[in-house]
């Protein structure tokens, strides 16, 4: 898998990238385990602590998705071979599991109704899904499924990344033609323009809704063509080939980078959410993945993990298995987030430890489930 979501061939197998994948996968599960915190009812006597720790963990986890994209860039740029062969190899192994699990998620409320499960249980699994799903109606589920060609639903929110990933796959052979011929100086120039584009969400919120040529009839401004996750693709390719820093220099650079990015993210998120009338876009503003603060944290983690060296065959095999099971783990883990959180509460876990405990439980359950499914015939259509 590359979420990077596909299996690697032995020639492509790079252990330190497996470690980056482990960090990315664990942090994305951890990020989703903050949902019960951030959507917790405001009537709780512990609501202040809950919101605080939700912000503390949520801010630290911004590198999760960008790391996946950087892994993809490090592994696949430049693309070798014909574009059609690349599409045929990569996209089906992402598309079919995405389709199967999206349907399962969207049918979940209706299935619970058939089983006689109380509607409120749905909110234990998906705390942000709203009242409509509590009808446990087949019509509601089919409505969500009908919308899948256009977007994800409130029941499979994490599938937003798969739309992005397929788009990156479609773009990769085209982008690759430039990457293969471009000098390091040209790549740094592209990354500089991309870095400027990362400030656009903040300019939109705090300066002007329109800038650099955008207006009511045009959404494509000056830096639009350098914006988005393609910058993380190139950054993964660029940084993945650089190994000349000592461990001491790596620490001296990455620790300040991460701390600065983290402070901006946490302080900004707390500031925005202190306004009871904040919009959904405003609440997510400092959690945006394509932002300078998320970039600082992501680059720091990638460079630091780049220095990891593992020689243990047991650990290497476990990491290789995560590569094999990773996409399936990503697809199914949301089913375990709510139950793991409730179990962590039931055993009396203190509020500051609820997120890491429920993350570990979710990660173990999801990986175990995916490992068992991987033994089935034609499992690639289910778990990638």
C-alpha atoms as a printed R data frame, in Angstrom:
    type eleno elety resid chain resno       x       y       z
1   ATOM     1    CA   UNK     A     1   0.000   0.000   0.000
2   ATOM     2    CA   UNK     A     2   1.130   3.521  -0.411
3   ATOM     3    CA   UNK     A     3  -1.435   5.783   1.390
4   ATOM     4    CA   UNK     A     4   0.909   5.057  -0.275
5   ATOM     5    CA   UNK     A     5  -1.617   2.497  -0.943
6   ATOM     6    CA   UNK     A     6  -0.244  -0.297  -3.070
7   ATOM     7    CA   UNK     A     7   2.128  -3.162  -2.446
8   ATOM     8    CA   UNK     A     8   5.751  -2.585  -3.221
9   ATOM     9    CA   UNK     A     9   7.938  -4.946  -5.182
10  ATOM    10    CA   UNK     A    10  11.027  -6.216  -3.380
11  ATOM    11    CA   UNK     A    11  13.216  -3.876  -5.431
12  ATOM    12    CA   UNK     A    12  11.228  -0.895  -4.158
13  ATOM    13    CA   UNK     A    13  11.173  -1.951  -0.519
14  ATOM    14    CA   UNK     A    14  12.715   0.771   1.634
15  ATOM    15    CA   UNK     A    15  12.618   0.145   5.368
16  ATOM    16    CA   UNK     A    16  12.792   3.753   6.521
17  ATOM    17    CA   UNK     A    17   9.778   4.564   4.334
18  ATOM    18    CA   UNK     A    18   7.977   1.691   6.066
19  ATOM    19    CA   UNK     A    19   8.706   3.497   9.336
20  ATOM    20    CA   UNK     A    20   7.327   6.740   7.906
21  ATOM    21    CA   UNK     A    21   4.238   4.781   6.860
22  ATOM    22    CA   UNK     A    22   3.868   3.393  10.384
23  ATOM    23    CA   UNK     A    23   4.074   6.907  11.817
24  ATOM    24    CA   UNK     A    24   1.597   8.206   9.240
25  ATOM    25    CA   UNK     A    25  -0.862   5.362   9.776
26  ATOM    26    CA   UNK     A    26  -0.702   5.552  13.572
27  ATOM    27    CA   UNK     A    27  -1.131   9.323  13.579
28  ATOM    28    CA   UNK     A    28  -4.076   9.239  11.175
29  ATOM    29    CA   UNK     A    29  -5.804   6.707  13.443
30  ATOM    30    CA   UNK     A    30  -4.912   8.887  16.426
31  ATOM    31    CA   UNK     A    31  -6.287  11.937  14.598
32  ATOM    32    CA   UNK     A    32  -9.630  10.207  14.111
33  ATOM    33    CA   UNK     A    33  -9.623   9.106  17.747
34  ATOM    34    CA   UNK     A    34  -9.857  12.790  18.673
35  ATOM    35    CA   UNK     A    35 -13.298  12.967  17.011
36  ATOM    36    CA   UNK     A    36 -15.143  11.761  20.128
37  ATOM    37    CA   UNK     A    37 -13.373  14.616  21.972
38  ATOM    38    CA   UNK     A    38 -14.099  17.332  19.437
39  ATOM    39    CA   UNK     A    39 -17.730  16.259  19.014
40  ATOM    40    CA   UNK     A    40 -18.335  15.623  22.714
41  ATOM    41    CA   UNK     A    41 -21.633  17.028  24.110
42  ATOM    42    CA   UNK     A    42 -21.091  20.429  25.670
43  ATOM    43    CA   UNK     A    43 -23.073  19.479  28.772
44  ATOM    44    CA   UNK     A    44 -20.320  17.300  30.216
45  ATOM    45    CA   UNK     A    45 -18.787  18.611  33.477
46  ATOM    46    CA   UNK     A    46 -15.375  17.757  32.002
47  ATOM    47    CA   UNK     A    47 -15.976  19.619  28.746
48  ATOM    48    CA   UNK     A    48 -13.124  22.120  29.309
49  ATOM    49    CA   UNK     A    49 -10.543  19.348  29.774
50  ATOM    50    CA   UNK     A    50 -11.996  17.344  26.902
51  ATOM    51    CA   UNK     A    51 -11.796  20.244  24.454
52  ATOM    52    CA   UNK     A    52  -8.297  21.142  25.645
53  ATOM    53    CA   UNK     A    53  -6.861  17.666  25.158
54  ATOM    54    CA   UNK     A    54  -8.692  17.271  21.864
55  ATOM    55    CA   UNK     A    55  -6.888  20.394  20.660
56  ATOM    56    CA   UNK     A    56  -3.508  19.323  22.089
57  ATOM    57    CA   UNK     A    57  -3.581  15.994  20.295
58  ATOM    58    CA   UNK     A    58  -5.306  17.244  17.159
59  ATOM    59    CA   UNK     A    59  -2.714  19.961  16.595
60  ATOM    60    CA   UNK     A    60   0.190  17.518  16.909
61  ATOM    61    CA   UNK     A    61  -1.295  15.147  14.343
62  ATOM    62    CA   UNK     A    62  -1.409  17.450  11.305
63  ATOM    63    CA   UNK     A    63   1.469  15.634   9.544
64  ATOM    64    CA   UNK     A    64  -0.555  12.400   9.174
65  ATOM    65    CA   UNK     A    65  -2.023  12.912   5.690
66  ATOM    66    CA   UNK     A    66   0.858  14.932   4.201
67  ATOM    67    CA   UNK     A    67   3.238  12.131   5.212
68  ATOM    68    CA   UNK     A    68   1.229   9.676   3.120
69  ATOM    69    CA   UNK     A    69   1.519  11.970   0.107
70  ATOM    70    CA   UNK     A    70   5.253  12.435   0.668
71  ATOM    71    CA   UNK     A    71   5.704   8.652   0.768
72  ATOM    72    CA   UNK     A    72   3.906   8.416  -2.566
73  ATOM    73    CA   UNK     A    73   6.196  11.058  -4.050
74  ATOM    74    CA   UNK     A    74   9.319   9.416  -2.644
75  ATOM    75    CA   UNK     A    75   8.338   6.018  -4.083
76  ATOM    76    CA   UNK     A    76   6.713   6.848  -7.395
77  ATOM    77    CA   UNK     A    77   8.405   9.985  -8.745
78  ATOM    78    CA   UNK     A    78   9.487   9.855 -11.449
79  ATOM    79    CA   UNK     A    79   6.942   7.383 -12.829
80  ATOM    80    CA   UNK     A    80   8.476   4.652 -14.953
81  ATOM    81    CA   UNK     A    81   6.703   3.271 -17.971
82  ATOM    82    CA   UNK     A    82   3.542   4.149 -19.847
83  ATOM    83    CA   UNK     A    83   0.833   6.210 -18.147
84  ATOM    84    CA   UNK     A    84  -1.939   3.763 -19.057
85  ATOM    85    CA   UNK     A    85   0.001   0.888 -17.472
86  ATOM    86    CA   UNK     A    86   0.523   2.997 -14.344
87  ATOM    87    CA   UNK     A    87  -3.205   3.781 -14.107
88  ATOM    88    CA   UNK     A    88  -4.141   0.134 -14.678
89  ATOM    89    CA   UNK     A    89  -1.821  -1.028 -11.916
90  ATOM    90    CA   UNK     A    90  -2.504   1.619  -9.281
91  ATOM    91    CA   UNK     A    91  -6.083   2.837  -9.498
92  ATOM    92    CA   UNK     A    92  -8.043  -0.473  -9.375
93  ATOM    93    CA   UNK     A    93  -6.278  -1.552  -6.161
94  ATOM    94    CA   UNK     A    94  -7.474   1.648  -4.551
95  ATOM    95    CA   UNK     A    95 -10.860   2.003  -6.220
96  ATOM    96    CA   UNK     A    96 -12.452  -1.381  -5.447
97  ATOM    97    CA   UNK     A    97 -11.722  -1.447  -1.688
98  ATOM    98    CA   UNK     A    98 -12.804   2.200  -1.525
99  ATOM    99    CA   UNK     A    99 -16.090   1.316  -3.251
100 ATOM   100    CA   UNK     A   100 -16.773  -1.747  -1.082
101 ATOM   101    CA   UNK     A   101 -16.035  -0.094   2.256
102 ATOM   102    CA   UNK     A   102 -17.842   3.134   1.383
103 ATOM   103    CA   UNK     A   103 -20.989   1.118   0.674
104 ATOM   104    CA   UNK     A   104 -20.590  -0.802   3.942
105 ATOM   105    CA   UNK     A   105 -20.192   2.393   5.965
106 ATOM   106    CA   UNK     A   106 -23.220   3.982   4.358
107 ATOM   107    CA   UNK     A   107 -25.371   0.875   4.902
108 ATOM   108    CA   UNK     A   108 -24.327   0.620   8.552
109 ATOM   109    CA   UNK     A   109 -27.269   2.621  10.040
110 ATOM   110    CA   UNK     A   110 -29.794   0.560   8.070
111 ATOM   111    CA   UNK     A   111 -28.117  -2.699   9.104
112 ATOM   112    CA   UNK     A   112 -28.243  -1.684  12.782
113 ATOM   113    CA   UNK     A   113 -31.967  -1.089  12.348
114 ATOM   114    CA   UNK     A   114 -32.469  -4.569  10.910
115 ATOM   115    CA   UNK     A   115 -30.610  -5.990  13.924
116 ATOM   116    CA   UNK     A   116 -32.777  -4.045  16.366
117 ATOM   117    CA   UNK     A   117 -29.898  -1.900  17.636
118 ATOM   118    CA   UNK     A   118 -30.859   1.397  19.280
119 ATOM   119    CA   UNK     A   119 -30.302   4.412  16.986
120 ATOM   120    CA   UNK     A   120 -28.069   6.227  19.488
121 ATOM   121    CA   UNK     A   121 -25.439   3.515  19.009
122 ATOM   122    CA   UNK     A   122 -24.758   4.981  15.559
123 ATOM   123    CA   UNK     A   123 -23.571   8.196  17.188
124 ATOM   124    CA   UNK     A   124 -21.204   6.153  19.363
125 ATOM   125    CA   UNK     A   125 -19.563   4.925  16.162
126 ATOM   126    CA   UNK     A   126 -19.873   8.163  14.162
127 ATOM   127    CA   UNK     A   127 -20.347  11.085  16.601
128 ATOM   128    CA   UNK     A   128 -20.492  13.716  13.834
129 ATOM   129    CA   UNK     A   129 -23.033  11.960  11.602
130 ATOM   130    CA   UNK     A   130 -26.158  13.854  12.759
131 ATOM   131    CA   UNK     A   131 -29.755  12.913  13.333
132 ATOM   132    CA   UNK     A   132 -30.644  11.782   9.809
133 ATOM   133    CA   UNK     A   133 -28.702   8.532  10.118
134 ATOM   134    CA   UNK     A   134 -30.566   7.698  13.333
135 ATOM   135    CA   UNK     A   135 -33.644   7.040  11.216
136 ATOM   136    CA   UNK     A   136 -31.884   3.783  10.231
137 ATOM   137    CA   UNK     A   137 -33.539   4.148   6.862
138 ATOM   138    CA   UNK     A   138 -32.567   2.274   3.715
139 ATOM   139    CA   UNK     A   139 -33.579   5.337   1.709
140 ATOM   140    CA   UNK     A   140 -31.083   7.497   3.632
141 ATOM   141    CA   UNK     A   141 -28.311   4.932   3.131
142 ATOM   142    CA   UNK     A   142 -29.033   4.580  -0.577
143 ATOM   143    CA   UNK     A   143 -29.061   8.363  -0.882
144 ATOM   144    CA   UNK     A   144 -25.538   8.512   0.561
145 ATOM   145    CA   UNK     A   145 -24.418   5.708  -1.753
146 ATOM   146    CA   UNK     A   146 -25.866   7.536  -4.774
147 ATOM   147    CA   UNK     A   147 -23.722  10.562  -3.896
148 ATOM   148    CA   UNK     A   148 -20.469   8.558  -3.809
149 ATOM   149    CA   UNK     A   149 -19.436   9.485  -7.389
150 ATOM   150    CA   UNK     A   150 -19.405  13.111  -6.232
151 ATOM   151    CA   UNK     A   151 -18.252  13.030  -2.602
152 ATOM   152    CA   UNK     A   152 -18.016  11.150   0.684
153 ATOM   153    CA   UNK     A   153 -20.798  11.133   3.282
154 ATOM   154    CA   UNK     A   154 -20.959  11.813   7.020
155 ATOM   155    CA   UNK     A   155 -20.545   8.076   7.625
156 ATOM   156    CA   UNK     A   156 -17.314   7.586   5.657
157 ATOM   157    CA   UNK     A   157 -15.624  10.935   6.199
158 ATOM   158    CA   UNK     A   158 -12.129   9.452   6.091
159 ATOM   159    CA   UNK     A   159 -12.711   8.392   2.489
160 ATOM   160    CA   UNK     A   160 -12.114  12.001   1.432
161 ATOM   161    CA   UNK     A   161  -8.465  11.023   1.091
162 ATOM   162    CA   UNK     A   162  -9.189   8.357  -1.526
163 ATOM   163    CA   UNK     A   163 -10.715  10.921  -3.880
164 ATOM   164    CA   UNK     A   164  -7.523  12.935  -3.403
165 ATOM   165    CA   UNK     A   165  -5.307   9.879  -3.886
166 ATOM   166    CA   UNK     A   166  -6.942   8.836  -7.144
167 ATOM   167    CA   UNK     A   167  -6.526  12.418  -8.332
168 ATOM   168    CA   UNK     A   168  -2.840  12.314  -7.446
169 ATOM   169    CA   UNK     A   169  -2.462   9.039  -9.331
170 ATOM   170    CA   UNK     A   170  -4.086  10.595 -12.402
171 ATOM   171    CA   UNK     A   171  -1.729  13.556 -12.111
172 ATOM   172    CA   UNK     A   172   1.490  11.673 -11.346
173 ATOM   173    CA   UNK     A   173   2.505  10.576 -14.885
174 ATOM   174    CA   UNK     A   174   1.982  14.133 -16.145
175 ATOM   175    CA   UNK     A   175   3.868  15.764 -13.278
176 ATOM   176    CA   UNK     A   176   6.517  13.083 -13.516
177 ATOM   177    CA   UNK     A   177   7.545  14.141 -17.029
178 ATOM   178    CA   UNK     A   178   8.670  17.501 -15.600
179 ATOM   179    CA   UNK     A   179  10.175  16.027 -12.418
180 ATOM   180    CA   UNK     A   180  12.359  13.648 -14.401
181 ATOM   181    CA   UNK     A   181  13.932  16.454 -16.430
182 ATOM   182    CA   UNK     A   182  13.926  19.264 -13.869
183 ATOM   183    CA   UNK     A   183  17.082  20.293 -12.052
184 ATOM   184    CA   UNK     A   184  17.207  20.518  -8.273
185 ATOM   185    CA   UNK     A   185  17.124  24.299  -8.623
186 ATOM   186    CA   UNK     A   186  13.894  24.109 -10.643
187 ATOM   187    CA   UNK     A   187  12.357  21.788  -8.064
188 ATOM   188    CA   UNK     A   188  13.279  24.193  -5.267
189 ATOM   189    CA   UNK     A   189  11.683  27.029  -7.249
190 ATOM   190    CA   UNK     A   190   8.451  25.052  -7.585
191 ATOM   191    CA   UNK     A   191   8.501  24.323  -3.842
192 ATOM   192    CA   UNK     A   192   9.040  28.030  -3.103
193 ATOM   193    CA   UNK     A   193   5.963  29.016  -5.101
194 ATOM   194    CA   UNK     A   194   4.038  26.186  -3.443
195 ATOM   195    CA   UNK     A   195   5.109  27.446  -0.008
196 ATOM   196    CA   UNK     A   196   3.654  30.868  -0.787
197 ATOM   197    CA   UNK     A   197   0.372  29.223  -1.821
198 ATOM   198    CA   UNK     A   198   0.098  27.637   1.633
199 ATOM   199    CA   UNK     A   199  -0.705  31.050   3.118
200 ATOM   200    CA   UNK     A   200  -3.794  31.515   0.946
201 ATOM   201    CA   UNK     A   201  -6.266  30.014   3.500
202 ATOM   202    CA   UNK     A   202  -5.107  32.581   6.064
203 ATOM   203    CA   UNK     A   203  -5.227  35.451   3.584
204 ATOM   204    CA   UNK     A   204  -8.771  34.415   2.688
205 ATOM   205    CA   UNK     A   205  -9.836  34.363   6.345
206 ATOM   206    CA   UNK     A   206  -8.025  37.402   7.733
207 ATOM   207    CA   UNK     A   207  -7.224  39.731   4.802
208 ATOM   208    CA   UNK     A   208  -9.569  39.373   1.848
209 ATOM   209    CA   UNK     A   209 -11.888  36.711   0.541
210 ATOM   210    CA   UNK     A   210 -10.437  37.301  -2.914
211 ATOM   211    CA   UNK     A   211  -6.761  37.804  -3.752
212 ATOM   212    CA   UNK     A   212  -4.251  37.404  -6.605
213 ATOM   213    CA   UNK     A   213  -6.903  37.712  -9.295
214 ATOM   214    CA   UNK     A   214  -9.681  35.610  -7.774
215 ATOM   215    CA   UNK     A   215 -13.180  37.067  -7.726
216 ATOM   216    CA   UNK     A   216 -16.811  36.008  -7.938
217 ATOM   217    CA   UNK     A   217 -16.317  34.754 -11.497
218 ATOM   218    CA   UNK     A   218 -12.795  33.306 -11.140
219 ATOM   219    CA   UNK     A   219 -11.458  30.851  -8.544
220 ATOM   220    CA   UNK     A   220  -8.069  30.323 -10.196
221 ATOM   221    CA   UNK     A   221  -5.609  32.887  -8.897
222 ATOM   222    CA   UNK     A   222  -1.894  33.583  -9.258
223 ATOM   223    CA   UNK     A   223  -0.611  30.643  -7.175
224 ATOM   224    CA   UNK     A   224  -3.397  28.178  -7.981
225 ATOM   225    CA   UNK     A   225  -1.191  26.172 -10.343
226 ATOM   226    CA   UNK     A   226   1.390  25.576  -7.614
227 ATOM   227    CA   UNK     A   227  -1.117  24.878  -4.827
228 ATOM   228    CA   UNK     A   228  -2.336  21.673  -3.238
229 ATOM   229    CA   UNK     A   229  -0.931  18.305  -2.297
230 ATOM   230    CA   UNK     A   230   1.269  18.131  -5.402
231 ATOM   231    CA   UNK     A   231   3.797  20.117  -3.368
232 ATOM   232    CA   UNK     A   232   3.981  17.298  -0.835
233 ATOM   233    CA   UNK     A   233   4.514  14.849  -3.703
234 ATOM   234    CA   UNK     A   234   7.532  16.812  -4.898
235 ATOM   235    CA   UNK     A   235   8.792  17.415  -1.353
236 ATOM   236    CA   UNK     A   236   8.743  13.670  -0.630
237 ATOM   237    CA   UNK     A   237  10.687  13.029  -3.842
238 ATOM   238    CA   UNK     A   238  13.171  15.820  -3.098
239 ATOM   239    CA   UNK     A   239  13.823  15.097   0.589
240 ATOM   240    CA   UNK     A   240  13.742  11.328   0.146
241 ATOM   241    CA   UNK     A   241  16.983  11.421  -1.773
242 ATOM   242    CA   UNK     A   242  18.921  13.530   0.720
243 ATOM   243    CA   UNK     A   243  20.884  11.628   3.339
244 ATOM   244    CA   UNK     A   244  23.873  13.859   3.971
245 ATOM   245    CA   UNK     A   245  22.755  15.434   7.288
246 ATOM   246    CA   UNK     A   246  24.184  14.087  10.522
247 ATOM   247    CA   UNK     A   247  21.811  13.000  13.263
248 ATOM   248    CA   UNK     A   248  22.810  16.036  15.343
249 ATOM   249    CA   UNK     A   249  22.065  18.462  12.520
250 ATOM   250    CA   UNK     A   250  18.801  16.675  11.797
251 ATOM   251    CA   UNK     A   251  17.660  17.125  15.399
252 ATOM   252    CA   UNK     A   252  18.800  20.755  15.494
253 ATOM   253    CA   UNK     A   253  16.671  21.524  12.424
254 ATOM   254    CA   UNK     A   254  13.633  19.290  12.869
255 ATOM   255    CA   UNK     A   255  12.839  19.912  16.542
256 ATOM   256    CA   UNK     A   256  12.494  23.724  16.153
257 ATOM   257    CA   UNK     A   257  10.557  23.233  12.886
258 ATOM   258    CA   UNK     A   258   8.061  20.925  14.554
259 ATOM   259    CA   UNK     A   259   7.676  23.079  17.673
260 ATOM   260    CA   UNK     A   260   7.064  26.272  15.677
261 ATOM   261    CA   UNK     A   261   4.507  24.529  13.468
262 ATOM   262    CA   UNK     A   262   2.833  22.926  16.465
263 ATOM   263    CA   UNK     A   263   2.599  26.179  18.445
264 ATOM   264    CA   UNK     A   264   1.010  28.009  15.488
265 ATOM   265    CA   UNK     A   265  -1.454  25.154  14.940
266 ATOM   266    CA   UNK     A   266  -2.482  24.792  18.578
267 ATOM   267    CA   UNK     A   267  -2.669  28.526  19.341
268 ATOM   268    CA   UNK     A   268  -4.547  29.232  16.123
269 ATOM   269    CA   UNK     A   269  -7.032  26.415  16.641
270 ATOM   270    CA   UNK     A   270  -7.706  27.462  20.236
271 ATOM   271    CA   UNK     A   271  -8.160  31.062  19.120
272 ATOM   272    CA   UNK     A   272 -10.632  30.183  16.371
273 ATOM   273    CA   UNK     A   273 -12.657  27.773  18.501
274 ATOM   274    CA   UNK     A   274 -12.893  30.293  21.353
275 ATOM   275    CA   UNK     A   275 -15.491  32.071  19.211
276 ATOM   276    CA   UNK     A   276 -18.849  30.332  19.782
277 ATOM   277    CA   UNK     A   277 -19.993  31.537  16.347
278 ATOM   278    CA   UNK     A   278 -16.991  30.224  14.437
279 ATOM   279    CA   UNK     A   279 -17.818  28.701  11.072
280 ATOM   280    CA   UNK     A   280 -16.875  25.139  10.175
281 ATOM   281    CA   UNK     A   281 -14.239  26.498   7.812
282 ATOM   282    CA   UNK     A   282 -12.876  28.758  10.537
283 ATOM   283    CA   UNK     A   283 -12.706  25.911  13.019
284 ATOM   284    CA   UNK     A   284 -10.653  23.832  10.580
285 ATOM   285    CA   UNK     A   285  -8.478  26.721   9.379
286 ATOM   286    CA   UNK     A   286  -5.344  26.016  11.432
287 ATOM   287    CA   UNK     A   287  -5.799  22.259  10.972
288 ATOM   288    CA   UNK     A   288  -5.565  22.624   7.186
289 ATOM   289    CA   UNK     A   289  -3.045  20.172   5.752
290 ATOM   290    CA   UNK     A   290  -1.919  22.529   3.000
291 ATOM   291    CA   UNK     A   291  -0.764  25.278   5.364
292 ATOM   292    CA   UNK     A   292   2.705  26.506   6.354
293 ATOM   293    CA   UNK     A   293   2.361  25.251   9.934
294 ATOM   294    CA   UNK     A   294   1.391  21.731   8.792
295 ATOM   295    CA   UNK     A   295   4.295  21.785   6.333
296 ATOM   296    CA   UNK     A   296   6.799  22.623   9.094
297 ATOM   297    CA   UNK     A   297   5.630  19.704  11.235
298 ATOM   298    CA   UNK     A   298   5.441  17.277   8.324
299 ATOM   299    CA   UNK     A   299   8.898  18.081   6.971
300 ATOM   300    CA   UNK     A   300  10.329  17.754  10.483
301 ATOM   301    CA   UNK     A   301   8.835  14.296  11.020
302 ATOM   302    CA   UNK     A   302   9.855  13.073   7.555
303 ATOM   303    CA   UNK     A   303  13.460  14.253   7.932
304 ATOM   304    CA   UNK     A   304  13.756  12.808  11.418
305 ATOM   305    CA   UNK     A   305  12.338   9.402  10.527
306 ATOM   306    CA   UNK     A   306  14.583   9.464   7.441
307 ATOM   307    CA   UNK     A   307  17.488   8.808   9.837
308 ATOM   308    CA   UNK     A   308  15.944   5.663  11.352
309 ATOM   309    CA   UNK     A   309  17.859   2.455  10.714
310 ATOM   310    CA   UNK     A   310  16.281  -0.921  11.524
311 ATOM   311    CA   UNK     A   311  18.120  -4.211  11.169
312 ATOM   312    CA   UNK     A   312  15.857  -6.557  13.137
313 ATOM   313    CA   UNK     A   313  14.269  -9.052  10.695
314 ATOM   314    CA   UNK     A   314  11.198  -9.361  12.950
315 ATOM   315    CA   UNK     A   315  10.519  -5.629  12.933
316 ATOM   316    CA   UNK     A   316  11.217  -5.406   9.207
317 ATOM   317    CA   UNK     A   317   8.694  -8.181   8.527
318 ATOM   318    CA   UNK     A   318   6.102  -6.460  10.711
319 ATOM   319    CA   UNK     A   319   6.622  -3.188   8.858
320 ATOM   320    CA   UNK     A   320   6.384  -4.995   5.524
321 ATOM   321    CA   UNK     A   321   3.094  -6.529   6.653
322 ATOM   322    CA   UNK     A   322   1.802  -3.057   7.530
323 ATOM   323    CA   UNK     A   323   2.670  -2.042   3.976
324 ATOM   324    CA   UNK     A   324   0.570  -4.948   2.734
325 ATOM   325    CA   UNK     A   325  -2.338  -4.349   5.125
326 ATOM   326    CA   UNK     A   326  -2.155  -0.569   5.341
327 ATOM   327    CA   UNK     A   327  -4.888   0.387   2.901
328 ATOM   328    CA   UNK     A   328  -7.309  -2.096   4.420
329 ATOM   329    CA   UNK     A   329  -6.410  -0.815   7.882
330 ATOM   330    CA   UNK     A   330  -7.199   2.708   6.716
331 ATOM   331    CA   UNK     A   331 -10.525   1.650   5.235
332 ATOM   332    CA   UNK     A   332 -11.825  -0.271   8.259
333 ATOM   333    CA   UNK     A   333 -10.380   1.606  11.239
334 ATOM   334    CA   UNK     A   334 -13.307   4.004  11.625
335 ATOM   335    CA   UNK     A   335 -15.492   1.101  12.741
336 ATOM   336    CA   UNK     A   336 -13.209   0.629  15.753
337 ATOM   337    CA   UNK     A   337 -12.727   4.255  16.820
338 ATOM   338    CA   UNK     A   338 -16.000   4.645  18.729
339 ATOM   339    CA   UNK     A   339 -15.941   1.254  20.490
340 ATOM   340    CA   UNK     A   340 -12.273   1.719  21.449
341 ATOM   341    CA   UNK     A   341 -13.014   5.133  22.909
342 ATOM   342    CA   UNK     A   342 -15.959   3.757  24.887
343 ATOM   343    CA   UNK     A   343 -13.855   0.862  26.176
344 ATOM   344    CA   UNK     A   344 -11.094   3.251  27.220
345 ATOM   345    CA   UNK     A   345 -13.681   5.247  29.172
346 ATOM   346    CA   UNK     A   346 -15.153   2.081  30.706
347 ATOM   347    CA   UNK     A   347 -11.806   0.960  32.137
348 ATOM   348    CA   UNK     A   348 -11.373   4.362  33.768
349 ATOM   349    CA   UNK     A   349  -8.691   5.875  31.525
350 ATOM   350    CA   UNK     A   350  -7.877   9.471  32.600
351 ATOM   351    CA   UNK     A   351  -8.968  12.161  30.141
352 ATOM   352    CA   UNK     A   352  -5.394  13.076  29.033
353 ATOM   353    CA   UNK     A   353  -4.742   9.429  28.093
354 ATOM   354    CA   UNK     A   354  -8.058   8.637  26.375
355 ATOM   355    CA   UNK     A   355  -6.842   9.492  22.884
356 ATOM   356    CA   UNK     A   356  -3.591   7.438  22.944
357 ATOM   357    CA   UNK     A   357  -5.278   4.459  24.635
358 ATOM   358    CA   UNK     A   358  -8.172   4.390  22.169
359 ATOM   359    CA   UNK     A   359  -5.681   4.852  19.314
360 ATOM   360    CA   UNK     A   360  -3.652   1.814  20.344
361 ATOM   361    CA   UNK     A   361  -6.820  -0.281  20.657
362 ATOM   362    CA   UNK     A   362  -8.136   0.912  17.288
363 ATOM   363    CA   UNK     A   363  -4.804   0.324  15.578
364 ATOM   364    CA   UNK     A   364  -4.409  -3.217  16.938
365 ATOM   365    CA   UNK     A   365  -7.997  -4.214  16.120
366 ATOM   366    CA   UNK     A   366  -7.860  -2.726  12.608
367 ATOM   367    CA   UNK     A   367  -4.507  -4.298  11.755
368 ATOM   368    CA   UNK     A   368  -5.597  -7.693  13.129
369 ATOM   369    CA   UNK     A   369  -8.858  -7.610  11.181
370 ATOM   370    CA   UNK     A   370  -7.092  -6.597   7.970
371 ATOM   371    CA   UNK     A   371  -4.436  -9.276   8.441
372 ATOM   372    CA   UNK     A   372  -7.143 -11.960   8.689
373 ATOM   373    CA   UNK     A   373  -8.946 -10.626   5.621
374 ATOM   374    CA   UNK     A   374  -5.644 -10.646   3.699
375 ATOM   375    CA   UNK     A   375  -5.682 -14.459   3.927
376 ATOM   376    CA   UNK     A   376  -8.902 -14.676   1.899
377 ATOM   377    CA   UNK     A   377  -8.878 -15.379  -1.853
378 ATOM   378    CA   UNK     A   378  -8.838 -12.201  -3.967
379 ATOM   379    CA   UNK     A   379  -8.299 -10.134  -0.817
380 ATOM   380    CA   UNK     A   380  -6.760  -7.335  -2.879
381 ATOM   381    CA   UNK     A   381 -10.263  -6.293  -3.932
382 ATOM   382    CA   UNK     A   382 -11.205  -5.851  -0.272
383 ATOM   383    CA   UNK     A   383  -8.088  -4.420   1.342
384 ATOM   384    CA   UNK     A   384  -6.037  -3.208  -1.623
